[in-house]
Amino acid sequence: MDIMRFRTMKIICFLLFGVVFSASAQYTWGTSSFSYLNQLNNAKNAGVGGKLYAINDKEVSLSLDQPALLDANHVQQFHTSVGILPSGVHYGTIVSAFKTKWGVIAPYIRYMNYGTFNQTTIEGVQTGTFNALDYNIGTSYSYAPNPYFRIGAQLNLLGSNLERFSAYGVSTNFSALIIHPKELFIASIGVRNAGVIFKDYTPQSQSVLPLDIYAAVSYRLAHAPFRFHLVGHSLNRPENIWLDPNAKETLDPLTGDTIQIYAPNLGEKIANHMHFQLELIPKGAIQMRMGFDYNRRQQLKLTDFPGLAGFSFGTRLHVKRFDLDYAIQFYSKAGSIQTIGLSTDLSRLKKKI
């Protein structure tokens, strides 16, 4: 039996790696649609800035971004989150898990509401208003051949409505999780948002989904309530830094020296793929977490006033049968994203009632 399980695990790993490299090879760069799929998620995940992939907590909302995190302990759990961005833009998620004869599934709904905009003519005369909304409906599924290895898959139906223009598509996520027997070390690898747009905004549009290939590890100290995470993201895009293609050498007006065009070195390129996370997880009712995304800071900070761009902070408070999460993500001096989440176990709630 152990030999059969080992062979099954090898086959699954090869298939997963094949999907990852195939998706990387087929991806073409252009104007991406549904980009919020790689940016915004549930409140617990938002507390570290997203990408909480190598973890095995009993929290069904984590399966929204990493389907291999789903397991039988999530059955009848319920989670909802609401995030508020600057200028009234907001997003939300609802997810729960159910047991079926095929295993555990976690259906969910996600949306990103960009608010109301003024519609004007070329001369600037207002003629009305319109709305913009992205949304997706999907479900997660995972399979665990043993307690230390798990794979997951996710299917999403995508929709986007921008004034009279609309786009629709299908995306899939695949991931694998390896768990240390004492859960001190956890590793994961996966591909997100591999799929197609079968109806674009216009016949001339060439939109693509925001594909992301990642690898993540976490380590929890055996005798202290700390857990460290390291995530490598955008691995399908070696150059994930925007550089001005029209940039030219300039002269310093004071010294007359030539200012070279910025070209990132190898260390800079590697750092732009790194996301660092830290959790304080004592056994009590309160948890704390933080994250730092180097790429987000470098791309969005203001040169003279960088502030906390790229940093994220979150906390969780357990109150009776409910878990309350709050997170704040700093993107730039222009504003931050605040997220509130509520989780509960429906089976325990029914017993109480």
C-alpha positions as CSV (number, residue, x, y, z in Angstrom):
1,M,0.0,0.0,0.0
2,D,2.8,2.4,0.9
3,I,4.5,1.7,-2.5
4,M,1.2,2.4,-4.3
5,R,0.8,5.7,-2.5
6,F,4.4,6.7,-3.2
7,R,3.9,6.0,-6.9
8,T,0.6,7.9,-6.9
9,M,2.3,10.9,-5.3
10,K,5.1,10.9,-7.9
11,I,2.6,10.8,-10.8
12,I,0.7,13.7,-9.3
13,C,3.8,15.7,-8.8
14,F,4.9,15.2,-12.4
15,L,1.5,16.2,-13.6
16,L,1.5,19.4,-11.5
17,F,5.0,20.4,-12.6
18,G,3.9,19.7,-16.2
19,V,0.9,22.0,-15.8
20,V,3.1,24.7,-14.3
21,F,5.8,24.7,-17.0
22,S,3.2,24.3,-19.8
23,A,1.3,27.4,-18.5
24,S,4.5,29.3,-18.3
25,A,5.5,28.5,-21.8
26,Q,2.0,29.3,-23.3
27,Y,1.6,32.6,-21.5
28,T,1.7,35.8,-23.7
29,W,2.0,39.2,-22.2
30,G,-0.6,41.9,-22.9
31,T,-3.3,43.8,-21.1
32,S,-4.6,41.6,-18.3
33,S,-8.2,41.3,-17.2
34,F,-9.5,40.3,-13.8
35,S,-6.2,41.4,-12.2
36,Y,-7.8,41.6,-8.8
37,L,-7.6,37.8,-8.7
38,N,-3.9,38.1,-7.8
39,Q,-4.3,41.0,-5.5
40,L,-7.2,40.8,-3.1
41,N,-8.5,37.9,-1.0
42,N,-9.9,37.1,2.5
43,A,-9.1,39.0,5.7
44,K,-6.7,36.6,7.2
45,N,-4.7,36.4,4.0
46,A,-4.8,40.2,3.6
47,G,-3.1,40.6,7.0
48,V,0.2,39.3,5.4
49,G,-0.4,41.1,2.1
50,G,-1.8,38.0,0.3
51,K,-0.2,34.8,-0.9
52,L,-0.6,32.8,2.4
53,Y,0.1,29.5,0.6
54,A,2.1,27.3,2.9
55,I,-0.1,26.8,5.9
56,N,-2.4,24.2,7.4
57,D,-4.7,26.2,9.6
58,K,-8.4,25.2,10.1
59,E,-9.6,28.1,8.1
60,V,-11.7,27.5,5.0
61,S,-11.1,31.0,3.5
62,L,-7.5,30.1,2.8
63,S,-8.7,27.7,0.1
64,L,-9.8,30.7,-2.0
65,D,-6.3,31.3,-3.1
66,Q,-4.7,27.9,-2.6
67,P,-7.1,24.9,-3.1
68,A,-4.7,22.3,-1.6
69,L,-5.3,24.0,1.8
70,L,-8.8,22.6,1.8
71,D,-9.4,19.5,4.0
72,A,-12.1,17.6,5.9
73,N,-11.8,19.9,9.0
74,H,-13.3,22.7,6.9
75,V,-16.7,21.0,6.5
76,Q,-19.5,23.4,7.5
77,Q,-17.2,26.3,8.1
78,F,-18.3,29.6,6.8
79,H,-16.3,32.8,6.0
80,T,-17.1,36.2,4.6
81,S,-14.8,39.2,4.1
82,V,-15.3,42.8,2.9
83,G,-12.5,45.0,1.8
84,I,-12.6,48.8,1.3
85,L,-10.2,50.6,-1.0
86,P,-9.7,54.3,-1.5
87,S,-12.4,56.3,-3.3
88,G,-15.1,53.8,-2.2
89,V,-14.0,50.8,-4.3
90,H,-14.8,47.6,-2.4
91,Y,-14.6,43.8,-2.7
92,G,-16.1,40.8,-0.9
93,T,-16.0,37.1,-0.6
94,I,-18.2,34.3,0.7
95,V,-17.1,30.7,1.1
96,S,-18.2,27.6,2.8
97,A,-17.2,23.9,2.7
98,F,-19.4,20.8,2.2
99,K,-18.8,17.0,2.2
100,T,-19.9,15.1,-0.9
101,K,-19.4,11.5,-2.0
102,W,-16.4,12.7,-4.1
103,G,-14.8,14.5,-1.1
104,V,-14.8,18.0,0.3
105,I,-15.6,21.0,-1.9
106,A,-15.7,24.7,-1.1
107,P,-17.9,26.8,-3.3
108,Y,-17.5,30.6,-3.2
109,I,-18.4,33.9,-4.7
110,R,-15.9,36.8,-5.1
111,Y,-16.5,40.3,-6.5
112,M,-14.7,43.6,-7.0
113,N,-17.0,46.7,-7.2
114,Y,-15.3,49.8,-8.7
115,G,-18.2,52.1,-8.0
116,T,-20.0,54.6,-10.1
117,F,-18.4,56.8,-12.8
118,N,-19.5,59.9,-14.7
119,Q,-20.2,59.3,-18.4
120,T,-19.2,62.3,-20.5
121,T,-18.9,63.4,-24.1
122,I,-15.6,64.3,-25.8
123,E,-16.3,67.9,-24.9
124,G,-16.7,67.0,-21.2
125,V,-20.5,67.3,-21.0
126,Q,-21.9,64.7,-18.5
127,T,-24.5,62.4,-20.1
128,G,-25.0,60.0,-17.3
129,T,-23.3,57.5,-15.0
130,F,-22.1,53.9,-15.3
131,N,-20.8,51.1,-13.1
132,A,-17.8,48.7,-13.2
133,L,-17.8,45.3,-11.6
134,D,-15.6,42.1,-11.7
135,Y,-16.8,38.9,-10.2
136,N,-16.3,35.1,-10.2
137,I,-18.1,32.0,-9.0
138,G,-16.1,28.9,-8.3
139,T,-15.3,25.9,-6.2
140,S,-12.2,24.3,-4.7
141,Y,-11.4,20.6,-4.3
142,S,-8.5,18.8,-2.7
143,Y,-7.3,15.2,-2.5
144,A,-5.0,13.9,0.2
145,P,-3.4,10.4,-0.4
146,N,-1.9,10.6,3.1
147,P,-1.7,13.2,6.0
148,Y,1.5,14.7,4.7
149,F,0.7,15.4,1.0
150,R,-2.2,17.1,-0.6
151,I,-3.1,18.4,-4.0
152,G,-5.9,20.9,-5.0
153,A,-7.7,22.2,-8.0
154,Q,-10.1,25.1,-8.5
155,L,-12.5,26.1,-11.2
156,N,-13.7,29.7,-11.7
157,L,-16.3,31.2,-13.9
158,L,-15.3,34.9,-14.5
159,G,-17.3,37.9,-15.4
160,S,-16.5,41.6,-15.9
161,N,-18.9,44.5,-16.8
162,L,-17.4,47.9,-17.6
163,E,-20.2,50.3,-18.7
164,R,-21.6,48.6,-21.9
165,F,-18.5,46.4,-22.4
166,S,-18.2,42.9,-20.9
167,A,-15.8,40.0,-20.7
168,Y,-16.2,36.4,-19.6
169,G,-13.8,33.6,-19.1
170,V,-12.8,30.4,-17.2
171,S,-9.8,30.0,-15.0
172,T,-8.2,27.1,-13.0
173,N,-5.8,26.9,-10.1
174,F,-3.6,23.9,-9.3
175,S,-1.5,23.4,-6.2
176,A,0.3,20.9,-4.1
177,L,1.1,20.9,-0.3
178,I,3.7,19.0,1.6
179,I,3.3,18.9,5.4
180,H,5.9,18.0,8.1
181,P,4.5,15.4,10.5
182,K,4.6,18.0,13.3
183,E,3.5,20.8,11.0
184,L,6.7,22.7,11.7
185,F,7.6,22.9,8.0
186,I,5.2,23.2,5.1
187,A,5.9,23.8,1.4
188,S,3.7,24.4,-1.6
189,I,3.9,25.0,-5.3
190,G,1.1,26.0,-7.7
191,V,-0.2,27.9,-10.7
192,R,-3.0,30.4,-10.5
193,N,-5.3,31.8,-13.1
194,A,-4.5,29.5,-16.0
195,G,-7.4,29.8,-18.4
196,V,-9.0,31.5,-21.3
197,I,-11.2,34.6,-22.0
198,F,-13.9,33.3,-24.3
199,K,-15.6,36.7,-24.7
200,D,-13.5,39.9,-24.7
201,Y,-14.5,43.5,-24.2
202,T,-14.2,44.3,-27.9
203,P,-13.3,42.3,-31.0
204,Q,-10.0,44.1,-31.0
205,S,-9.1,43.4,-27.4
206,Q,-6.4,40.9,-26.6
207,S,-6.8,40.5,-22.9
208,V,-5.2,37.7,-20.9
209,L,-5.6,36.4,-17.4
210,P,-3.1,37.4,-14.7
211,L,-1.2,34.1,-14.6
212,D,1.0,33.5,-11.5
213,I,3.3,30.6,-10.7
214,Y,4.5,30.4,-7.1
215,A,6.4,28.4,-4.6
216,A,6.1,28.9,-0.8
217,V,7.5,27.6,2.4
218,S,6.7,28.2,6.1
219,Y,8.4,27.3,9.3
220,R,6.9,27.3,12.8
221,L,9.1,27.4,15.8
222,A,8.7,24.4,18.0
223,H,8.8,26.2,21.4
224,A,7.6,29.7,20.5
225,P,4.4,31.1,18.9
226,F,6.0,32.3,15.7
227,R,5.6,31.2,12.1
228,F,7.7,32.5,9.2
229,H,6.7,32.4,5.5
230,L,8.7,33.0,2.3
231,V,6.9,33.2,-1.0
232,G,8.3,33.3,-4.5
233,H,5.7,34.7,-6.8
234,S,5.5,35.7,-10.5
235,L,8.0,32.9,-11.3
236,N,6.5,32.7,-14.8
237,R,7.8,36.3,-15.4
238,P,11.5,36.7,-14.8
239,E,11.3,40.5,-15.5
240,N,8.4,41.5,-13.2
241,I,9.6,45.1,-12.9
242,W,8.2,47.9,-15.1
243,L,10.9,49.8,-16.8
244,D,10.3,52.8,-19.1
245,P,11.1,51.6,-22.6
246,N,11.6,55.2,-23.7
247,A,14.0,56.1,-20.9
248,K,17.2,57.9,-21.9
249,E,20.4,59.0,-20.1
250,T,20.2,62.5,-18.5
251,L,22.6,65.0,-17.1
252,D,22.7,66.0,-13.4
253,P,22.1,69.8,-13.5
254,L,24.5,70.4,-10.6
255,T,27.4,68.2,-11.4
256,G,27.0,67.7,-15.1
257,D,27.5,63.9,-14.6
258,T,25.6,61.5,-16.8
259,I,22.7,59.7,-15.0
260,Q,22.6,56.2,-16.3
261,I,19.3,54.5,-17.2
262,Y,18.2,52.3,-14.3
263,A,18.9,48.6,-14.8
264,P,18.2,46.3,-11.9
265,N,20.9,43.9,-10.9
266,L,20.5,40.2,-10.2
267,G,19.8,40.7,-6.5
268,E,17.1,43.3,-7.3
269,K,15.4,41.0,-9.8
270,I,15.3,38.2,-7.2
271,A,14.0,40.4,-4.4
272,N,11.1,41.5,-6.7
273,H,9.8,38.0,-6.6
274,M,10.0,37.7,-2.8
275,H,7.2,38.1,-0.3
276,F,8.0,37.9,3.4
277,Q,5.4,37.0,6.1
278,L,5.4,36.6,9.9
279,E,2.7,35.4,12.3
280,L,2.4,35.5,16.0
281,I,0.0,32.6,16.9
282,P,-0.3,32.1,20.6
283,K,-2.9,29.7,22.0
284,G,-5.0,32.6,23.3
285,A,-7.8,34.5,21.7
286,I,-5.6,37.0,19.8
287,Q,-3.3,36.5,16.8
288,M,-1.1,39.0,15.0
289,R,0.5,38.9,11.5
290,M,2.4,41.1,9.1
291,G,3.8,40.9,5.6
292,F,6.2,42.7,3.3
293,D,6.1,42.6,-0.5
294,Y,9.3,44.1,-2.0
295,N,7.9,44.3,-5.5
296,R,4.8,46.2,-4.3
297,R,6.9,48.7,-2.4
298,Q,9.3,49.3,-5.3
299,Q,6.6,49.7,-7.9
300,L,4.2,51.9,-5.9
301,K,6.2,53.9,-3.4
302,L,6.7,57.6,-3.9
303,T,10.5,58.4,-4.2
304,D,10.4,61.2,-1.6
305,F,7.7,59.7,0.7
306,P,7.8,55.9,0.6
307,G,6.0,55.5,3.9
308,L,4.8,51.9,4.6
309,A,4.2,51.0,1.0
310,G,4.5,47.2,0.6
311,F,3.8,46.4,4.3
312,S,0.6,44.7,5.6
313,F,-0.6,44.1,9.2
314,G,-3.5,42.0,10.5
315,T,-5.0,40.7,13.7
316,R,-7.5,38.0,14.7
317,L,-9.8,38.0,17.7
318,H,-11.6,34.8,18.8
319,V,-15.0,35.6,20.5
320,K,-16.9,32.5,21.5
321,R,-17.9,30.7,18.3
322,F,-16.7,33.5,16.0
323,D,-13.3,34.6,14.6
324,L,-13.0,38.3,13.7
325,D,-10.2,39.3,11.4
326,Y,-8.9,42.8,10.5
327,A,-6.2,43.7,8.0
328,I,-4.7,46.8,6.5
329,Q,-2.5,46.7,3.3
330,F,-0.4,49.8,2.5
331,Y,0.0,50.2,-1.3
332,S,1.2,53.9,-1.5
333,K,0.7,57.3,0.0
334,A,-2.5,57.4,-2.0
335,G,-4.2,55.1,0.4
336,S,-4.5,51.7,2.0
337,I,-6.8,48.7,1.7
338,Q,-8.7,47.7,4.9
339,T,-10.4,44.3,5.2
340,I,-12.7,42.8,7.8
341,G,-13.6,39.1,8.0
342,L,-15.9,36.9,10.0
343,S,-15.5,33.1,10.3
344,T,-17.6,30.5,12.2
345,D,-18.3,26.8,12.3
346,L,-21.9,26.3,11.3
347,S,-22.2,22.8,13.0
348,R,-21.2,24.3,16.4
349,L,-23.5,27.2,15.8
350,K,-26.5,24.9,15.1
351,K,-25.8,22.9,18.3
352,K,-25.9,26.1,20.3
353,I,-29.2,27.2,18.8
